[in-house]
Amino acid sequence: MRAYMIREFGASNADAARDLRALCSEILRNVGVSLEAGARLAEEWKSASRDQMLQLRRIKNMLTPLLPLRALLEGDDPAFQETRAWLELVPRLP
């Protein structure tokens, strides 16, 4: 819902529901694995255990709403940088 609001009404630091940095940070906190581990799992997902596949699907489901917001994830903010890196993995996730 928050990604939709940001896409439709723009990002705003003054509105918690439309704070893109806060949304990215929250998603990154809930991913559950490091970017490096996620990349390794993405490469080997076909032979991953059921639990690992479910985890990768959960990650993909959390990140997919951010794909239309890629253009807004500019700059050197660490949350934006890590989110951009995760978004590169989305097409390789199950």
Order of alpha helices (4+ residues) and beta strands (2+ residues): alpha-alpha-alpha-alpha-alpha
